[in-house]
Amino acid sequence: METRHRVWLTLVTALAPATWGSTYLVTAKWLPPDRPLLAGALRALPAGLLLLAATRVLPRRSWWWRALVLGTLNMGAFLALLYVAAYRLPGGVAATVISVQPLIVALLAVPLLGERLPRRRLLAGTAGVLGVALLVLNSRAELDPVGVAAGLGAAGCMSVGVVLTQRWKRPDGVPLLAFTGWQLTAGGLVLAPLALIFEGLPATLSAGNVGGFAYLSLIGAAATFPLWIRGISQLSAPVVSFLGLLSPVVASLLGVAVLAQTFTGWQTLGFAIVLASVFAGQLPSRLPTDRPAAAAAPLGAPRRPQSSGTSRSSA
């Protein structure tokens, strides 16, 4: 891939996790309390239906169940567990727990994508978790076991979803918005009945509640998940996962801008470490086997030997 195009694609992909950094603030200030399943369903389902209505392309053959799997991992389970963590933990604790995602993706990419695991990537992922902890944690942070488990579960679900999205690839001829719409709709349909059964609908919704749901669905899902999925399709999955560390960075900056919070010296150090980790995670490996094109076949399909020529990124 041409360097200039790679840089442009990385910057555009980074817009998604940067935007998701507002999730904690919007959840705390504008969403109804104690409705994590409802929050996830109303973020995913309207956005998915909107994209499907715009593209009018439905899955075919094996992509019905693949879309359900990816939608559940990338959208349904991830969003539900993310909101459980956001409701039960301070935003800093939740962000720190979820920041282990680059390490999980790097480990999963070895058996599922045939990639190598450079020491640099492990060090960068570990430094990223440390940097997020310095950036967002404080001495009054409380560790709720359910919230911590939910945060780890969210990181795990998204990690598996990222790797499988790259392994299975978007079908030829399917628009990016349709591919994203399949997953958002599937994830929303999984969450909607669970939300109605276990949480029910709020008795009333304020204008702030409606605005919060609309923002997270239109901006936090319909506008940003396509950017994220395109990045996964054309860049290495571990490389893309490091961009997720931008989410707690933006969350902290919003705290300063909106909530009049201030940065301590330790937080400034954490900020620098996170940005350095993100940069290190973008550096291409010198090893030819550390490329996503080597393992695009479906699970269970025979692998073709890697050629020594230049690999091509997917469309």
Beta strands, then each sheet from edge to edge (+ up, - down):
end
